[in-house]
Amino acid sequence: MAETLVLGYKKLMEKVKRMFILGSAASIVHWDMETKMPPKGIRLRSEQLALLSRVGHKMSTDPEVGSLLEKIIKHPGYDELSEIQKRNVYLIKKEYDEQTKLPEELVAETAKQRAITVDVWKKAKAAKDFSMFKPELEKMVDLRKKAAEILMKVKETATPYDALIDIFEPKTSAETITRIFNELKEGLVSLIKKCQSSPKQPDVSILKRRVPVDMQRKISKSLTNFIGYDTESKQAGGRIDETEHPFTTGYYDDVRITTHYHEENFTSSIFSVLHEGGHAVYEQNLNPEWIFQPVGTGCSMGFHESQSRFVENIIGRSREFWIYYLPRLKELTGNIFSDVDLDTFIRAINRVKPSKIRIEADEVTYCLHIIIRFDIERDLFADKITVADLPEVWNQKYKEYLGVEIENDSEGVMQDTHWASGLYGYFPTYALGNIYSGQILAVMEKDLPDWRDQLAKGNFQDIKQWLVKNIHSYGDLYAPTDLIQKIAGEEISVKPYINYLNEKHSKLYRF
């Protein structure tokens, strides 16, 4: 390989490394804003985040990056680069082309507005008053619409909303998602009807038993230990904190999760810890040789969600996991659950019942919450509805899709932080992740036919290592459309996920 090509690539990767370091620092500043920052700090924090965003934008649009990319791509020895090197160049160029089209002022203004909008969202949610939130949300939507219009041209997408989806799930369009979600919705509605009409309904009263927060914190540590997410040793790369809305953030050796404890709803923290822990395990098991490289990041948010939902539901709500873990839960909670048998517990945590809150939704109805959000986002960015319409549209869709009545906007349109954060195009990836998880499970069952027996014995390591080998280790070497093809031998398909849900719940509801 020509020396000039080697030196040019090395110089490019040195610049990219600095971008990743800055980005990882910004993620910790965000984490602090949600966990430790005093209330008065929000104005200063919005200025800090705006500056960090501005610096990051300057680094990613540095003309020298463009010059290095051009020299590398046009170099006669370009084809001698490895697959990994070519993928890095492709991802850097994609980011460069997009960021150079976004005005620095728009990037900084968006970062500043995000901090303000999230802060107002928290207050408006507590006050159950959408009118407090509406003006700042309108500003955020307008900023994202401006960015979407610009990115649509450089990404060459069919619509502005497609350009936002591409940020989180590359090479995936709203048209494709609509087709997939229509098939998914049909399968879910059929299953929900079967579960609701079954005479064998679970007793969920045990889930209302009060579990003190101190006990729940011990359960959380026990669960993270089980999945191999270290938060306690001297070599720990993780930690658990408490926030209004659970999330995961960090990079390689410093990946942090949060949860929210409710004494009258102890399973909320159990499944949020497993969910966020699934994200963290994915982040910490990316190829360590690829740190500070574009390939050394998660494939997409859809694949990230496939890992969190896999750990939360396919593992965490399985009978085999609770064969092992229910005795440990009883040890950690004294006599609170001493009278509860395995079958009663399994059926309770897998109850299928339409509800108002996404993060509390059961495994079967969950994707309907996502489809509602996707439908609204698609129409919002097509200017078919406005921010002022959101509460009414939201409430109508919850009545139509899930048959529930929304009583106030805090349990309705203001329940999530994503729109306040400007993360439009993100929501569809939750359901895509569920679909991927079904395909991943179908393949894993062929490779690890005894995984359920091993799990019942408390062995999660074989499953984890399979996930690391077949998913985590690939990082962003492939687009999600290509990675699912590589793993499952087919493009994204709803069928394996629906089959998994039907097989599981037909046993639980005996139909």
C-alpha distance (Angstrom), angle and dihedral (degrees) to the residues before:
residue distance angle dihedral
M1 . . .
A2 3.81 . .
E3 3.80 114.9 .
T4 3.81 93.4 -127.3
L5 3.81 90.3 55.7
V6 3.81 92.2 49.2
L7 3.79 92.7 48.2
G8 3.80 92.8 45.4
Y9 3.82 92.5 50.5
K10 3.82 91.3 46.6
K11 3.80 91.8 50.8
L12 3.81 91.0 48.0
M13 3.81 91.8 51.7
E14 3.82 91.3 49.0
K15 3.80 88.8 57.3
V16 3.80 91.5 47.0
K17 3.80 91.1 50.3
R18 3.81 89.8 59.6
M19 3.80 89.5 51.5
F20 3.82 91.2 53.8
I21 3.81 91.5 48.2
L22 3.80 90.9 51.2
G23 3.81 90.9 46.4
S24 3.80 92.0 51.0
A25 3.82 89.7 50.6
A26 3.82 90.7 50.4
S27 3.81 90.0 51.3
I28 3.81 90.4 57.2
V29 3.80 90.6 49.2
H30 3.83 87.5 53.6
W31 3.81 90.1 47.5
D32 3.80 90.7 52.2
M33 3.81 90.5 50.1
E34 3.80 89.7 57.9
T35 3.81 98.5 40.3
K36 3.83 117.3 23.4
M37 3.80 109.7 11.0
P38 3.83 115.1 114.6
P39 3.84 114.1 -119.6
K40 3.79 93.4 -110.0
G41 3.80 91.8 58.8
I42 3.81 97.3 75.0
R43 3.82 98.0 95.3
L44 3.79 93.3 49.1
R45 3.81 90.1 43.6
S46 3.80 91.8 53.2
E47 3.83 88.9 54.8
Q48 3.82 91.3 47.2
L49 3.79 92.2 51.2
A50 3.78 91.9 45.9
L51 3.82 90.4 53.6
L52 3.81 93.1 46.2
S53 3.79 88.8 49.5
R54 3.80 91.1 48.9
V55 3.82 92.0 49.8
G56 3.80 91.0 47.2
H57 3.79 90.8 50.3
K58 3.81 91.4 50.2
M59 3.81 90.4 51.1
S60 3.81 94.2 47.7
T61 3.84 92.2 47.4
D62 3.80 96.5 43.4
P63 3.84 105.9 142.1
E64 3.80 89.0 -134.7
V65 3.81 88.4 63.6
G66 3.80 88.5 55.8
S67 3.79 91.3 46.8
L68 3.81 93.0 49.6
L69 3.81 91.3 47.9
E70 3.79 92.0 51.4
K71 3.80 93.3 48.6
I72 3.81 92.3 48.0
I73 3.81 95.8 47.0
K74 3.82 93.4 45.6
H75 3.80 94.3 43.6
P76 3.85 112.2 116.4
G77 3.80 89.0 -130.7
Y78 3.84 94.6 53.9
D79 3.81 93.3 111.3
E80 3.80 89.1 60.3
L81 3.79 90.1 68.7
S82 3.80 114.5 105.9
E83 3.80 123.2 -108.3
I84 3.82 88.9 -103.5
Q85 3.81 93.3 50.0
K86 3.80 92.3 48.3
R87 3.80 91.0 49.4
N88 3.81 89.9 51.1
V89 3.79 90.8 51.1
Y90 3.81 91.3 48.0
L91 3.83 93.0 50.0
I92 3.81 93.5 45.1
K93 3.81 91.4 49.4
K94 3.81 91.7 47.9
E95 3.80 90.5 52.5
Y96 3.80 92.4 43.4
D97 3.80 94.2 49.8
E98 3.81 90.9 49.6
Q99 3.79 98.6 42.8
T100 3.81 94.8 46.6
K101 3.80 88.2 59.0
L102 3.82 93.0 52.4
P103 3.83 112.8 83.6
E104 3.80 113.3 -121.3
E105 3.80 90.2 -128.5
L106 3.82 91.3 56.2
V107 3.81 91.6 50.2
A108 3.82 93.3 48.9
E109 3.80 93.6 42.9
T110 3.81 90.6 51.1
A111 3.82 92.6 51.1
K112 3.80 91.0 49.1
Q113 3.80 92.9 45.8
R114 3.82 91.0 48.7
A115 3.81 91.7 60.1
I116 3.80 91.8 47.4
T117 3.81 95.4 44.6
V118 3.81 93.2 49.5
D119 3.80 90.7 49.6
V120 3.82 92.0 50.3
W121 3.82 90.4 45.0
K122 3.80 90.4 58.1
K123 3.80 91.5 51.7
A124 3.81 94.2 43.2
K125 3.78 91.5 48.3
A126 3.81 91.1 51.9
A127 3.81 89.7 48.4
K128 3.84 93.0 43.5
D129 3.80 87.6 -131.1
F130 3.82 118.5 134.1
S131 3.81 91.1 -178.9
M132 3.84 88.6 69.8
F133 3.80 90.2 53.7
K134 3.81 100.5 39.8
P135 3.86 100.5 79.9
E136 3.82 94.3 50.9
L137 3.80 92.5 42.0
E138 3.81 89.6 52.7
K139 3.81 89.2 54.4
M140 3.80 91.2 50.7
V141 3.81 93.4 47.8
D142 3.82 90.9 49.1
L143 3.81 90.9 51.3
R144 3.81 92.1 49.6
K145 3.80 91.1 46.9
K146 3.80 89.5 54.8
A147 3.80 90.6 50.2
A148 3.82 91.8 45.1
E149 3.81 92.1 53.5
I150 3.80 90.4 52.0
L151 3.81 95.3 43.2
M152 3.80 92.4 46.9
K153 3.80 89.6 66.6
V154 3.80 97.1 46.6
K155 3.82 94.4 41.5
E156 3.82 89.7 43.7
T157 3.81 92.9 -134.8
A158 3.80 125.3 161.1
T159 3.81 94.9 -120.2
P160 3.82 139.4 15.6
Y161 3.81 89.9 -111.2
D162 3.82 90.5 55.3
A163 3.81 87.5 57.8
L164 3.82 89.9 57.0
I165 3.82 92.7 46.1
D166 3.82 88.9 52.5
I167 3.82 89.7 61.5
F168 3.80 89.8 64.9
E169 3.81 103.5 23.2
P170 3.82 110.0 25.4
K171 3.79 119.8 -145.5
T172 3.81 92.3 13.0
S173 3.81 122.5 119.0
A174 3.81 134.5 -159.8
E175 3.81 87.9 -117.3
T176 3.82 91.3 57.5
I177 3.80 92.3 44.0
T178 3.81 91.1 49.6
R179 3.80 90.5 54.8
I180 3.82 92.8 47.1
F181 3.81 92.9 45.0
N182 3.81 92.8 49.9
E183 3.81 89.1 56.7
L184 3.80 91.2 43.8
K185 3.80 92.4 49.5
E186 3.80 91.7 51.7
G187 3.80 92.2 53.1
L188 3.80 93.8 45.0
V189 3.81 96.0 47.9
S190 3.81 90.1 51.9
L191 3.80 91.9 50.7
I192 3.81 93.8 45.0
K193 3.82 90.1 54.5
K194 3.81 91.0 51.7
C195 3.80 92.3 49.7
Q196 3.80 94.0 46.2
S197 3.81 93.4 48.2
S198 3.81 94.0 49.0
P199 3.82 114.9 109.5
K200 3.82 88.0 -145.0
Q201 3.81 99.0 82.5
P202 3.84 117.7 167.6
D203 3.79 125.5 -113.4
V204 3.80 104.1 -120.0
S205 3.80 97.4 174.2
I206 3.81 90.1 102.3
L207 3.82 89.5 65.2
K208 3.82 90.1 63.5
R209 3.78 93.6 60.7
R210 3.78 111.7 121.4
V211 3.80 114.4 -108.1
P212 3.84 114.5 -175.6
V213 3.80 116.0 -122.0
D214 3.83 92.3 -118.4
M215 3.81 89.2 59.3
Q216 3.80 91.0 47.4
R217 3.79 90.7 53.0
K218 3.81 89.2 56.0
I219 3.80 90.2 49.0
S220 3.82 89.7 51.7
K221 3.81 92.0 53.7
S222 3.79 90.3 46.9
L223 3.81 91.1 52.5
T224 3.81 94.7 47.8
N225 3.81 89.3 50.1
F226 3.80 89.6 51.8
I227 3.81 94.1 54.7
G228 3.79 93.1 42.6
Y229 3.80 98.4 -108.6
D230 3.81 102.9 139.6
T231 3.81 115.7 -145.3
E232 3.81 100.2 150.7
S233 3.80 115.4 42.8
K234 3.81 126.4 87.7
Q235 3.81 86.7 -105.0
A236 3.81 94.3 49.1
G237 3.80 117.2 145.0
G238 3.78 95.8 -174.3
R239 3.79 145.1 54.3
I240 3.82 139.1 -172.5
D241 3.80 121.5 -131.1
E242 3.80 135.1 168.5
T243 3.81 126.0 -108.1
E244 3.79 141.5 156.6
H245 3.81 90.4 -105.8
P246 3.85 120.6 27.2
F247 3.81 116.1 -122.0
T248 3.81 144.0 156.4
T249 3.78 126.2 -130.2
G250 3.79 138.1 163.7
Y251 3.76 143.4 74.0
Y252 3.81 131.6 -95.2
D253 3.83 105.2 -57.0
D254 3.81 96.6 23.0
V255 3.81 111.5 47.8
R256 3.81 116.7 152.2
I257 3.78 132.2 -167.0
T258 3.79 133.0 -166.0
T259 3.79 134.7 -158.4
H260 3.81 139.3 -179.2
Y261 3.81 122.2 -127.3
H262 3.81 122.8 -144.7
E263 3.81 114.9 -177.5
E264 3.81 91.6 -153.5
N265 3.82 93.2 46.3
F266 3.80 108.2 41.5
T267 3.81 95.4 165.0
S268 3.81 90.0 64.9
S269 3.80 90.9 73.4
I270 3.81 93.4 38.9
F271 3.78 92.9 58.9
S272 3.80 95.9 36.8
V273 3.83 89.6 53.7
L274 3.81 91.1 49.1
H275 3.81 90.2 46.0
E276 3.80 96.1 48.3
G277 3.79 89.7 38.7
G278 3.82 88.3 58.0
H279 3.80 88.9 55.6
A280 3.81 90.9 47.8
V281 3.80 94.6 48.9
Y282 3.81 89.1 52.4
E283 3.82 92.1 50.3
Q284 3.81 93.3 47.1
N285 3.79 95.0 48.5
L286 3.76 99.6 52.4
N287 3.81 112.1 121.8
P288 3.85 104.5 -71.6
E289 3.81 90.2 -151.4
W290 3.81 88.0 65.2
I291 3.81 98.5 56.0
F292 3.84 112.0 138.2
Q293 3.82 90.3 18.4
P294 3.82 126.2 107.3
V295 3.82 90.4 -123.0
G296 3.81 88.2 57.1
T297 3.80 94.0 73.4
G298 3.80 133.1 83.4
C299 3.80 115.5 -72.1
S300 3.81 94.5 -121.6
M301 3.78 140.2 -38.9
G302 3.81 88.1 -96.4
F303 3.79 90.0 59.1
H304 3.80 90.1 43.1
E305 3.80 88.4 55.0
S306 3.80 90.9 46.7
Q307 3.79 88.0 61.5
S308 3.80 96.5 45.1
R309 3.80 93.2 45.7
F310 3.81 90.7 44.7
V311 3.81 91.5 56.7
E312 3.81 94.5 38.8
N313 3.81 99.0 46.0
I314 3.78 115.6 10.3
I315 3.80 89.6 45.3
G316 3.82 104.6 19.5
R317 3.81 98.2 46.3
S318 3.79 95.7 39.5
R319 3.78 122.5 114.6
E320 3.81 90.5 -127.6
F321 3.80 94.3 57.2
W322 3.78 91.4 52.5
I323 3.81 92.8 46.5
Y324 3.78 83.1 65.6
Y325 3.79 102.0 31.6
L326 3.83 106.5 38.6
P327 3.84 92.4 75.0
R328 3.81 88.1 51.5
L329 3.79 91.7 48.7
K330 3.79 88.6 53.2
E331 3.81 90.8 50.9
L332 3.81 91.1 52.0
T333 3.81 94.8 47.3
G334 3.81 102.3 44.2
N335 3.80 111.9 -141.1
I336 3.83 97.4 -20.1
F337 3.81 93.5 105.7
S338 3.80 101.0 18.6
D339 3.83 91.3 118.6
V340 3.83 96.0 47.5
D341 3.82 118.2 106.3
L342 3.81 125.2 -151.5
D343 3.82 98.0 -108.5
T344 3.80 93.4 50.4
F345 3.79 91.1 49.4
I346 3.83 95.3 46.0
R347 3.79 92.8 49.3
A348 3.81 91.8 46.8
I349 3.81 96.2 52.9
N350 3.81 90.1 46.3
R351 3.79 97.3 48.6
V352 3.79 113.1 142.7
K353 3.79 111.3 -141.4
P354 3.81 128.6 140.4
S355 3.80 110.6 -115.2
K356 3.80 142.3 174.2
I357 3.81 102.9 -116.9
R358 3.81 120.5 71.7
I359 3.79 98.6 -154.9
E360 3.82 90.3 50.6
A361 3.82 94.2 46.4
D362 3.78 121.6 120.9
E363 3.78 122.0 -112.1
V364 3.82 94.9 -97.7
T365 3.82 101.8 44.7
Y366 3.82 95.1 38.1
C367 3.80 96.7 90.1
L368 3.80 91.8 54.5
H369 3.82 87.3 63.3
I370 3.80 87.8 55.0
I371 3.80 94.7 46.2
I372 3.82 89.1 54.4
R373 3.81 91.2 53.2
F374 3.79 92.2 46.0
D375 3.80 92.0 51.1
I376 3.82 90.9 50.2
E377 3.82 94.8 46.7
R378 3.79 92.0 48.3
D379 3.82 91.0 52.3
L380 3.82 93.6 42.2
F381 3.80 92.5 56.0
A382 3.80 91.4 43.1
D383 3.84 87.1 56.3
K384 3.80 91.2 -119.9
I385 3.82 90.1 124.8
T386 3.81 135.0 19.7
V387 3.79 134.3 -138.0
A388 3.81 88.4 -101.3
D389 3.83 88.9 58.9
L390 3.81 94.8 53.1
P391 3.84 100.5 93.8
E392 3.81 93.6 49.0
V393 3.82 94.7 43.6
W394 3.80 90.6 46.3
N395 3.79 93.4 51.1
Q396 3.80 92.6 47.0
K397 3.78 92.9 51.7
Y398 3.80 92.9 47.7
K399 3.79 88.7 53.6
E400 3.81 92.1 46.8
Y401 3.82 100.4 41.1
L402 3.81 102.4 31.8
G403 3.81 104.5 16.6
V404 3.81 93.9 -126.1
E405 3.79 129.9 131.0
I406 3.82 116.6 -130.8
E407 3.81 109.7 -141.5
N408 3.82 100.0 -172.3
D409 3.80 138.2 5.2
S410 3.81 93.9 -109.7
E411 3.80 89.6 67.0
G412 3.80 88.1 36.6
V413 3.78 130.8 40.0
M414 3.83 94.3 -5.1
Q415 3.80 97.6 52.3
D416 3.84 95.5 99.3
T417 3.80 131.2 58.0
H418 3.83 95.1 -148.5
W419 3.81 99.8 90.4
A420 3.80 91.9 45.1
S421 3.82 86.4 52.7
G422 3.80 92.4 50.9
L423 3.80 93.2 -116.7
Y424 3.80 97.9 147.1
G425 3.80 112.3 162.9
Y426 3.81 91.1 30.7
F427 3.82 99.9 94.5
P428 3.84 97.1 68.2
T429 3.81 89.2 61.2
Y430 3.82 91.0 68.8
A431 3.80 92.0 63.9
L432 3.80 92.4 38.0
G433 3.81 86.4 54.6
N434 3.79 90.9 54.5
I435 3.80 90.2 50.5
Y436 3.83 91.4 49.1
S437 3.82 89.8 48.8
G438 3.81 90.2 58.3
Q439 3.79 91.3 52.7
I440 3.81 91.4 45.0
L441 3.82 91.0 51.1
A442 3.81 91.7 51.1
V443 3.82 90.2 55.7
M444 3.81 95.0 42.0
E445 3.80 91.4 53.3
K446 3.80 89.2 60.3
D447 3.81 92.9 48.4
L448 3.83 96.3 39.6
P449 3.82 105.8 29.2
D450 3.81 91.5 167.5
W451 3.82 96.6 49.1
R452 3.79 92.7 115.9
D453 3.81 92.6 52.2
Q454 3.79 90.4 48.6
L455 3.80 91.8 48.8
A456 3.81 91.3 51.7
K457 3.82 86.8 57.1
G458 3.81 91.1 52.6
N459 3.80 95.8 -101.5
F460 3.79 110.3 139.2
Q461 3.80 94.3 149.5
D462 3.82 96.4 85.4
I463 3.81 90.3 52.4
K464 3.79 92.2 45.4
Q465 3.79 93.3 49.9
W466 3.80 90.3 49.7
L467 3.79 89.9 52.9
V468 3.82 91.2 47.0
K469 3.80 92.1 50.3
N470 3.80 97.6 43.1
I471 3.81 102.3 34.6
H472 3.82 118.7 3.3
S473 3.81 96.2 50.2
Y474 3.82 92.2 58.1
G475 3.80 92.8 61.2
D476 3.80 108.2 173.8
L477 3.79 95.6 -27.1
Y478 3.80 88.6 119.6
A479 3.80 135.7 31.8
P480 3.83 112.1 -107.8
T481 3.80 91.5 -107.6
D482 3.82 88.7 56.7
L483 3.81 96.7 40.4
I484 3.81 94.5 55.0
Q485 3.81 87.9 48.8
K486 3.81 89.8 52.0
I487 3.82 93.2 47.7
A488 3.80 101.5 38.9
G489 3.79 102.4 22.1
E490 3.81 90.1 -123.9
E491 3.79 140.6 69.6
I492 3.79 120.1 -95.6
S493 3.81 108.8 -53.1
V494 3.80 131.1 -177.1
K495 3.81 94.5 -156.3
P496 3.84 101.0 81.8
Y497 3.82 91.7 50.2
I498 3.81 93.6 48.1
N499 3.82 89.5 46.1
Y500 3.81 90.5 52.3
L501 3.82 92.3 49.8
N502 3.82 93.3 46.1
E503 3.79 93.9 48.1
K504 3.80 92.9 48.1
H505 3.79 98.5 44.0
S506 3.80 96.2 41.2
K507 3.82 85.9 64.3
L508 3.79 93.5 45.3
Y509 3.81 94.8 45.9
R510 3.82 95.3 30.4
F511 3.78 100.4 -131.4
